[in-house]
Amino acid sequence: MTRVLYWNINNFSLNKIYDTSSAARRQRSRERRTHILTVVAQNPPDIFVVGEVYDRTPEVGFQGIPVNQTRRVGVACLRLLAKIRRRLGPAWCLVPPLKVGNYGRRESVAVFYNSATLRFTGPWAWCLPPLGLNQSTDPATLASGQLRSYAAAWRAGLPVPGTPFNAGFTDGLRPVQEWQGAAQWAFRDRYGGVINFPTVDDRAPYHVTFLDGAGRTVKIYAIHTSPASAPVAVGALSAIPGIAAPAANEVTVVIGDFNVDSFGFFVAAYNGLRAAGYEMALDPNFAGGPRAVREPYCMTHLIKPDLALPYTDNGVPRDPTHNVYPRLGYMGGTAIGGRRATDVGAIDNAFIRYVLPARRPARFDTTVVNTVVGTPYTGIRPPAAAANLTLNLANPTTLPNPVGVGYVPPGGGVIGPMARLFQTWPEFGVIYSTSDHLAVLVDV
């Protein structure tokens, strides 16, 4: 079994976890860092994918090269790796995060993994391609002698010679060391045409592969679409040959922030993945249950603290700020302008396909890591039809005073004070400041 944790950590950079501009900001960044490590360590994954690594700065760069290891984004990734190693052990590594997308849509993705349970196998390699610029490239297109090693800081984050975790892989032509592998950031369809998502400047999926202890190839396609064009981008995913037609003994995991609600108006964008044999991890029985009952359990997007509410009023009709457990009034979306809550927000998910002899593990868990009400979702009156959308993994609430989260009796006098308490920094504020998304965890 391989456990995968995906989390869109909003605009992840150094200020998120190490802000030294003032004593107050230093303390708040320390609390955000603690929150991230708490989520990671509660049910330790084998692969931890951080989406929305911030790289929209004027720094000169192009797709397929790592972020600068000496600048704020690179330092943040390396410092988080150091903290993960301290918490979970020295075998943890980091695939050097590459730039994806152009201009204001450019970001990166940080993929941390446990090298004691997995071997990183690319699928691309860090090399000197024909253009003469070091870049992640399909190793099948390289001539002899074009492989390169990363800069020292990135190399130190990988299994390198002299460590007990070092291992290599082969691209079919030559040996490639694990510390020379790279993520894939560009794709062609089965006819050789370039696939855009939907333009050349939009972020493509971020593809990494691993070999697990059972000999299976675990393929991760980490997704963070541009919101304005998300349905078109999601629809294009099934044109990727590795997604449309996985090879034998492969487990393919398409996971991330799709920016398309799993139950919403554009849900047909997922039809290509479904037609290719992928199962929606958070709600595999979506077609068999009513949206009103099942959707709150698949919500992952958080509302701004000053709009968020911790309760549902009994007897009040369902609306974006008086909702059912576990969504209550703190999850969903915001309308144009950001000052009105909406009832949309099931946008992070995972789609999984196994190709024999790779099989689903005998026990597999899937959950939304919700540290507001806690998971598994067995709290206040969970509807029976939806109670099993998250299974055995425990993620307790991190709210210091969670007493106001839940159903409030009609006419209860605690509504105003509890709402104000819930919205403060020590409560929901630190969770939202870390990210406006909840993490998704799947066992494959």
N, C-alpha and C positions, 0 to 999 in steps of 0.2 A: 504494500500500500504506500502511496505517496500523498502527502497532505499539502494542499496548495492554498495559500492565503493571498488574496488580492485586496489592495486597499488604495483607492484614490485619495492620497493625502494632499489636500488642496494646496497647490503652489509650494510643494516641498522644496525648501532651500535652507540655508544656514540659519536664517532668522527664526525658522519654525522650531528649531531645537537648541540653538545656541545664539541667542540675541543678547549681546553684551552692551547695548547702547545705553542702558540704564539699569539700576538695581531692580526696579519693578519688572522691566521686560526680561531681564535675566531670569527672574523667578518664574515668570509665566512660561518662558521657553523651556525651563526645566520641567515644569508640570506637563507641558505638551509632550516632551520627550519621555517622561515617565508613563504617560498614557499610551504612547505608541508601544513602548516595551512591555507594558502590562498586557496589551492585546496580543502581541506576538508570543509572549511567554506563557499565557494562560493555557493554550492548547498548541504547543510548539509545532509549526509546520516543517516540511522539508524544503519548501520553496515559498519565499515571501516576495511578492511583487508589489512595488510601490509605483503607482501611476501618478501622472501629473507632476513629475520632477521638473521644476521650473527652469526653463532655458530660453526665455523670450527676450533676452537682453541684447544690447548692441554688439556683444562679443562676436567677433568674426568666426564663422564656422559654417559647416555644411553637413548635410545628412550623412550618417554612416561613420562619423568620427566620435570619439568619446568627448564628454564634457571635460572642460579643463580641470585637472585634478587639483590645481592650486587656487581656483576661484570658488566662490561661495557655494555653488551647486555641487561641485565635485567634493569639496571639503565636507559638506553636509552628508553626502552619501558615505564617505569613508569614516566619518565620525559615528554615523549610525551603525556601520559594520562593526566598529570597535566596541560599541555598546552591546550589540547582539552577541559578539564573541564573548564578552565578559559575562553576559547573562546565560547564554546557551552553549558556549564552548568554542574552542579555537578552530574547529573544523568548518565553521561557517565562512562562506566566501561570497564574493560579489562579482557578477558578470559586469565588466566595465560598461557603464551606461552610455549609450550612443544617442546622438541627436537624431530626432525624427520630426518631419514637417519643416516648413519654412516660415520665415517672417513671424508674425504674431501668433502663428499656430505651432511654432516649434516648441517641443518639449523633449524630455528624455524619460526613460523608464529604468528603475533600479531593481534588478532581480538578485535577491540574496538566496543562497541555497546551502544546504548541509552537505558538505563533500564527504562526510562519513557514510551517507546513505545514497548519494547520487554522484554520477560522473557527468560533468558538463561536456556536451558534444556539439556545441555550435548552435545552428548548423553551418554558419559562415565562419570565416577566419580573418584574423587581423593581419594585414599584409600590405605590400607595396604594389598596387595594381598598375596597369600600363600607363595611367595618367600621371604617375609619379607622386601621388599623395597617399599617405597611409590612410586606409579606409577598410571598413568591414566589407568583405567581398565573398562571393560564391567561390569556394576553393577549387571547384571543378574547372574554373576558368583561368586558373593561375599556372604560370610556368614555374619550373624548379627555381628555388632560391628567392621567391617573392614573399614567403612568410616572414612576419616580423614579431617582435616581442613588444608588449605594452610599455609605457612609461613606468617608472619604478613604483609609484603609488598604486597604480592599478594592478601591477604584477603582484604586489604584496597582498592584495585582496583575493588572490587566486591560489590554487594549489600549485606551488612552484617547486622546482628541484630542491631537495633537502627537507621537504616536509613529508609526513607520513601519508598525506592525502593526495599526493601528486599521481596523476594517471593521464594517459593520452587516448586519442581516438584516431581513426583514419577516415579520410574523406574519399577513399576508394582509389586514390592515386599516390598518396604519400602519408607518412605519419604526421599528425598535427597534435601538438601538446595541448593539454587542457588550458594552459595559460596563454595559448595563442588563438583560442576559439573566440567567436564573436556572435552577437545576435544578428538576425536577418531583419532588414529594415525596408526592403523593396521587393516587389513581387511581379511575376509575369503569369499570364493565364496559360492554359494547356496549348495554346497556339503560338505562344511566344510574345504576345502583346503585353505591354505594361498595364498593370492594374492601378488605377488611382482611386482615392477614397474621399471624395470623388474627383479632386483635382490634384495636380502635382504638388501643391503646397500643403495639402491636408495630411495629417498623420496617418501612416500605414500601421497595421498591426505590428507589434514587436514580438518577434518569434525566436524562442530559445528552445533547445532540446537537451534532454538528459537521459542517461541510462540508469535505471533503478536496479535494486538488488535482485529483482526477479528476472532481470534480463529484458525488461520491456523498455521501449523508447517512449518517454513521456514528452509530448510536444505541447508547449505553451504558446498560445497566441494572445498576448496581452492587448486589450482594446481600450482606447480612449478617443472616441470620435469627436469631431467638431460639432457642437450642438446644432448649429444651423443646417447642417447637411447630414445629420446622423442617420436618418432612414436610408438614404442612398448609400452611405458608407457601409452600413450593416448589411444591406442587400448585396454588396459587392464581395463580402467575405467568402461566399461559397464558390466564387470564381478562382480562388487560390487552390491550385492542384493538391497541395498537402492537406487542405481542409476537405476538399470535395472527394478525394480518393486516398485516404491514408493507407500506408503499407501494412503488411502483416506485422503483428505483435506491437502495434503502436496504440498509445492512448493519446487522443487529441483533446486538448482542453482550450476552448475559446472562452476567455474570461476577461471581465473588466467592466468599465463604465461605458455602456453602449449608448447612453443618452437617448435611448428609445424605451419608453415605458413597456414593460412586459405584458401589460394588460390594456394599453392605451390605443389611441387612434391609429398609430403607425405600426401596430404589432405585426402586420403582414411583412415588415422588413425582415423578420426572423424566419420567414417561410423557406428560404434557401437552405438555412442550417437544418431546419426540421426535415426537409426533403432529403438532405444528405445523411440522415440517420442520427442527428444529434438530439440529445435529451436535455431539456432545460433543468438545471440542477435544483434551483430553488423551488420549483413547482412542476414536477414531471407530470402531474395530473391536471395541468391547467385546463385542458379541453373538457374535463369532466366536472368542473366545479364553478359556481357562480363567482363573478369578479368581486362582488361586495364582500363575500366571505373570505376569499383567498388572498386578495391583493394586499391587505395590510401586512400580512406575514412576509411578503416579498419586497416591502418598502426598504429603501436604502438611503434615500436622500433626506437631509435634515433642513429644517426651516431656520431662518435667522433667529437668534435668541429673543429679540424683542417681539417676535411674532409667535414664538413657540409657547405651547401650553402643555401642562403635564397631566391633564385629566380629560375625562369624558363626563359630561353632565348627563345623568340618567334622565330620560324623558325629553332630551333635546334632540331634534332631528340630526342625522349624520351630515356633517359639512366639514370643510377643511380644518376648522379649529375646534370641532366637537366630534370626535371620531371614535372608532372602535379600537380596542386593544389588538395589537401592541402599538399601532400607529399613533393613537391618541391625538394630540395636537402639536406634536413636535417634528413629525416627519411629513414629507410631501414636497411640493415645489412652490415657487412664487411666480405670480403673474408678471407681465411686462412692467418694468419700473421697480419691481422687487418689494412692493409694499402691501401685497395681498396674497395670502396663503392659498394654494391650490391643492387639489387632492390627487396629484400625480407625483411619482417618485420611485417607482420600481424599476430603476435603470441600471443597477449593477447586478450581474448574473453570471452564470457559467453554463456553457453548452459542451457536452462531453460525448465522445464516441470511442468505442473499443473495437479493435480489429483482432480477431483470433490469431494466435493463441492468447493474446492479452485479454484479460477478463476483469470485470468489476470485482473488487475485493469482497470477501464474504461479509465483512462488516465495513460499511462506509457511512460516514457522517457528513452532513451538509448543514451549514448554519449561516445566518447573518449575525455578525458579532455586534450585538447591541448592548452597550454598557449603560444605557439609560434605564431600561426595565429589566435587563438581563436576558440571557438565553440559556437553555432552550425556552421557547415561548410556551410556558405552562403556567403563566401567571393568572391574572384576574379573568375568569370566565372565558377561556379560549374556546372558540367554536370547534366542535368535535371534527368537522370536516377539514379544518386547517391546522389542527394542533400538531400534526406530525411533519409539517413543512420544515421544521428544524428538529434535528435528532439529538443525540445523547450529550453533545459537548456543552459544558457549563461555562458561561461567561457572565460572572456576577455584575450587578450594577456598580458603577464607580461613583455614584452620587453620594456625597457625605450625608445628605438628608433626603432620602428618597420617599419620605412619608406622603408627599403630595402627589406622587405619580400613580395614576389609576383612576378608578371611578369615584366621583364625588357625589354624595347624596343630594337629591334635589333640595335647593335652598341652603345648601351648606355654606356656612359663613367663612370657610377657609379658602374660597376660590381666589380672591384677590391676593391675599398675602402669600399663598402657596405658589401662585403663578409668578409673582415677583421674585420669590426665593429661587424658584426653579430656573429663572432666566439669568441669575447672577453667575459670575466667573467660577466660583468653587463648584457650582452645580453643572448645569447644561453648558455654561459658557466655555469651560475648558475643553469639553468634548467637541463643541462646534468650532472652536478656534483651532483645534488640531485638524479637523476636516469636516466639510459639509456632507461627507459620505460615510456610511458604515462599511466595514470590511466584510468580504464574503469568503467563507472557508469551505473547501470541498476535499473529500478523500477520493482518490481515484486508483 
